[in-house]
Amino acid sequence: MSPTEVEADVDDGPQIGLIELLTWLGEAKRGIGVFTLLAAAVSLGVALLLPTEFTARASMLPPAGQQSGGAAGALAALGALGGLGGLAGGLAAKTPDEMYVALLKSDSVQRALDERLGLRERWDVETYEVLRKTFPKHVRIMAEKKAGVISIEVDDRDPQFAARMANAYTEEISLLMSRLAVTEAQQRRLFFDQQLRDTKERLIKAEQHMREVQEKSGVIVLDKQAEALISAAAMVRAQIAEREVMLKVMRTSATEANPDVQRMATELRALRSELARMESSQAGNPGSVVDLPVGKLPEAAIEYVRARRELKVQEVLLEGMLRQFEIAKLDEAKEAPALQIVDAAQPPDRKSKPVRSVIVLASTLLAFLLACAFVATRRYVALARAEDPQRAAAWASLARAWRWRR
């Protein structure tokens, strides 16, 4: 059988043109008009019954997502003894927009807003879990990439409350950030502040131990060889401590796969091996480890050497930590506020929704199209039944099969 014969055997049903379709619609124009007008009236009533809402908008400007200029200087100064200034670029910059949007949506901010504005009573919810799911219905927080600002939009029936809540967001995020270190300079300042306190405590203990050793051994001054040994070991210990601090700082913004982090870890292992070699015992029990090659020093001076070396290490570390702490404080003071208010929310003077005209027009148009489709489908089925009795029987069987009561 040829393709032409196959196509001829296929029953595509009645062939309907545009004139026939328009004729059907014209014959049913009364029903289509009545249905469309009824839908328009219903949609108008629904639109008028919908509560009016106002939208208040506040916008904030996040800080530039780049590392402060003092950070490179801080890292260079931290590595002064070990030549680490070239690692200043190891800290990857972070884009803050997503972080601030997440903070604005955090439980801390939402719970504070609930306590401050009584949102559960206003939105008629019982638990905080339900309240959390209700927030997106009333609040939209967006980071506008092109404009570089974060916008907060609040919908409410009361324009005064909408503006109040939008401004409350800016106040609560400021309170949250006051107890969080979110900028690079704040993180460094808090980190070096803790390191400085720990170093001061260790230095005080080292001074007390040094005084006790002097009183016990009577050794006041060492010879030049012992002093050189102390200085060399102290220098290596200080380099190890500084690299450990550097590695902690770098890991706050870089992963283990970062080349600078890997290079720092390699240098740290090499320095630890060098210190272990310097501190390997040349006297005493085999395999034991002491702080210096004590076989070359008088027995009475061994404990003094250890105390003197520890004191010198802590003095070097305190000087470095104090320098970094002051640099971080200056960087933090020079930084702009973490979030700057661009536009404070004002009570809107016009409603934002519902857009009643759009609702009525869309509903009316949809009703008109549905009515036309219903008329065209009904006439087409009737025509197909009239032209083909066998097809009419098939339609009747289909109707009986889906009839609820037979």
N, C-alpha and C positions, 0 to 999 in steps of 0.2 A: 504494500500500500504506500502510495506516495505521500509526502508531507502535506500536499494540498488536500488530499482526501482525508487525512487525519484531522486537519484543521476544520474541514467541513463537518466531520462527525461530532466535533466538540460542541456541546450546547451551552452557549454563553448566556442564554436567557434573552428576554426582549431587549432590543436595541433602542435606547432612549436618547433623544437629542435635547439640545438646550431649549428649543421651542416647547417640547412636551413638558419638560421640567418646569418652565415658567408658567405654563398653562395650569399644571397641577397646583402650584403655589398660589396662582391667582384665584383658582376655584376655592381654595381653602383660606383665603385672605382674612375672612372674618374670624375663624378660629385662631389663626396665627396672631392676629391683632389683639384678640381678647387675652390670649395666653401671655403675650408680651407685655400688655398693659398691666395685667395682674401681677406678673413677676416684677415689673417696675414699681408697682405700689407696695408690694411686700418688701422689696429691697430698700425702698425709701423708709418704710416703717422701721425696719431693722437698723438702718443707718442712723435714724434719729434716736433710737433707743440705746445705741452704743455709747458708753461713757466717753466724755471728752478728756483727752490727755494732753499734757504740755511737756515739752522736752527742754531741759536746761543743759547747757554744755559748758564744760570747763576744759582748758587745755594746759599742758605742761611741757616744758622743754627739758629733755634729759641731757646729761653732760655728754660731751663728745666722746665717742668710743675709741679713745686712744690713750696710750700710756703717757703719764705726765713727764715733762721734761726732766724733772729731778730724779726720776726713777733710774735713768741711765747713769746719772752721776752717783746715785746711792750704790748701785751695783758695782760701779767702777771703784768707788772708795772702799767698799767692803772687801774687794779683792786686791787691795793695794799691795799687801804682803805677798800674795801669790800670783799676781799678774792676771787677774780675772776681769779686767775692765772690758775686754772684748766680748763678754757674755751678756752685755746689757740688752742685746736684742733677743735673748732667749725667752723673754716673757711675751707671750702672745697677747695682743690686744683683744678685748672683748666688746661686742656690740651690746649696749645696755638696754635697748628698747624692750626686747623680750623679757629681760629680767625685771624691769620696772612694771611691765604689764602683769607679770606673774605675781609680783608683790602686791599690786593693787587688787588682784583677785584672790589673795591669800586668805586663809581662815583668820589670821590675826586682824586684818583690816575689816573683814566682814563681821566678825564677832564684835569688834569695837563699834562699828556702825549700828549694829543691832542694839547694843546697850545704850548707845548715845541717842538714837532716833526712835527706838521702840518699833523696829521693823516687823517683828513677828505679830504684834498686835495690829499694826497697820495693814499688813498683807494677809492677815487672818491665817497664819500657820502656827502649828503647835510646837514643832521641834526644830532644832537648828539644821538637821539634815534636810528637812523639807525646805527650809529657808534658803539653804545653799543652792538648791535646784531652782528656786524662784528668782534669784538674782538676775540671771540672764534675760528674764522676761521684762525686767524694769531697767536694767543697766547694761550699757555697751561701753567697753573699754577697748580702744583700738590704737595701734601704733601706726601713724601715717608715715610711711617710708619716705615719700617724696618731700613732704613738708618737714619731716624731722621732728614732729611733735607727737605727744600722746594725748588723745582726746577722751573725755569721760562724758557720756550722755546718759541722763537719767529721765525716765518717763514717769509722770505722776499726774493725778487729777488736779492736784493743788500746785500751781506754778511756784509758789513760795517754798513749798517743801521740796520740789524738784531741784531748785537752785541751792537750797540748804544742804541737801544730800550730796550734790555734786561738789560743793565746796568742802563738805566734811571729808570726802575722799582725799582731797589735797592735804588736809590737815592731818588725817590719820596716817597717810604714807610718810609725812614728815616726821611724825612721832615714831613710826616704825623704824625709819632709817636712822634716827638719832641713836638707836640702840643696836644698829647693825653696821658693820663695816662693809660698805658696798663699793666704795671706790678703791682704786689701787693704792693711793696714798694713805687712806684710812687703814687698809689692811696692813700695809707696811708699818705704820705707826703703832698699831696695836701689837703686831708681832714683835717689833723691836722693843716695845715697852715691857713686854713680858720677859724677853731675853735679857733686857737690862736689869730687871729686878732679880732674876735668877743669878746673873753674874755678880751682882752686888752681894747677894747672900753668900755665894761661894767665895768671894774675895774676903769677906769678913771672917768666914771660917778659916780660910788660909792664913790670914793675919794672926788670928788667935793661935792656930797650930804652930805658926812660925815662932811666936813669942814663947810658947811652951817648950819648943825644941831648943831655943837659945838658952832658956833658963836651965834646962836639963843637961845639955851637952857643953855649955860654956863657949860654943863656937860663935864668933861674931862676924868674922870676915873669912872668906875662902881665898885660896890662891887663884891665880889667873887661869890655870888649867881647869880647875873645878868650875869656875865662873863661865868659862867658854863652853864646857859641857852642858851646863845649865841653860845657857842662852841658846845653844843649838837645839836642844830638846824642846825648850819652851817655844822656839820659833816654829818647829814642826807641829807641836801640839796646837798652837794658835792657828796655823794654816788649816789643820784638820777641822778645828771648831768653826772657823770662818766658812769653809767649804760646806760643812754640814748645814749651817744657817743659810748659805746661798742656795743649797739644794732644796731646802724647805720653801724658800721664797719662790723659786722657779716652779716648784710643783703646784703652787696655788693657781697657776695659769698655764701650765704646760704638762703634757703627758710624758710617760716614760719613754715613748718613742721619739721624743724631741731630741735632735742631735746634741744640743747644748746640755740637756739633762744627762744624756749618756756620757758625754765627755767629762762632765763634772763628776759623775759617779766613778769613772775610770781614774781620774786624778785623785779622788778621795781614797780609792783602794791603794794606789801607789804610795801616797803619803802614809797611810797606816802601815804598809809594809816597811817603809823607811823608818818609821818610829819604832816598830817592833825590832828591827835590826839594831837600832841605836840603843834600845833598852834591853837587848839580850844580855844575859848575865855572863860575865867572864870569870866569875868567882861564885862560890857557893855550890848548891846542889845542881847536878846536871839537869838541864831542861827547865830549871826555874827561871822566872822572869822578874827582874827588878827594874827600877827606873833608870839607872845609869850604870855604866861599867864600873861597878864599885871596887873592883880589884885594884884600880889605880888611885883610890882615895883612901884616906885614913878611916879606920873603923868608926871613930867618934863623929866624923863628918857626914856619914852616910845619910842619917835621918835628917840632918840639917840640909843636905843637898836636895833631898826630896821635897822638903817643906819650902825651900827657897825657890825651887823650880815651879812648884804649884802656885806659889804666890806671884811669880813673874808671869805665868800663863794667864792667870786671872786678871792681872793688871793690863796686859795687852788686850785681852778680850773686852774688858770694861771700856777701854779707850775706843775700840772699834764700835761696840754697841752704842755707846753714848753718841758717837759721831753720826751713826745711822739713824738713831732716834731723833736727833735734831734735824737732820735732812728731811725725814718723813714728816715732822711737824711743820716745817716750812712749806713742803709740797702741799700738805693738807690745807694750810692757811691760804695758799695761792689759788687753790682750786675754787671754781665757782660752786655755788650751792648745787647739791646733787640733782635736785629737781627745781626748776624755776617756773613759777606760775606765769603763763602767758596771758590767759584770759580767765578771770574769775567768773563763775556762773552768775548770771542775772536772771531774775524771774521772767520767763517769756511772756510776751503780751499777746501772742497768738497761739492757738492750738496747733499741735503737730499731727494728731490723728484723733478720730478716724477721718479720712478724706471721703466725705459722704458722696460727693459728686462722682468720684471714681467708682465707688461701690455700686451706686445706682446705674451708672452707664455700663459698667462691666456686666452686672447682673442682667440688665435689659438686653444687651447684645447677646449674651449667652442664651437667654430664654428664646430670643428670636431665632437663633441658629438651631437650637434644639427643636423648636416647633417646625421649622422648615425641614429638618432632617427627618422628623417623625412623619410629616405629610408625604415627603418623597418616598420614604421607605414603604409606607403603607400602600401607596398607589402602585409602586413597583411590584410588590408582592401580589396585589390583586390582579395586575395585568399578567403576571407570570402564571398565575393559577388559571386565568381565563384562556390563555393561549395553549396551555399544556395540561390536560386533565390528569395525566400521570404525575406531573409536578405538583398539582393541587392535592392529589391524594397523599403525596409525600409530605407536604406541609401540614395536612390534617393529621397524619400519623405523628409528626413531630410535636404538634400542639397537644395531642392526647398523651404522649409520652411524658411531657413536662407539666401536665395538669396536676394540680395538687389533689383534687378529688375527682376520681374517674367515675 
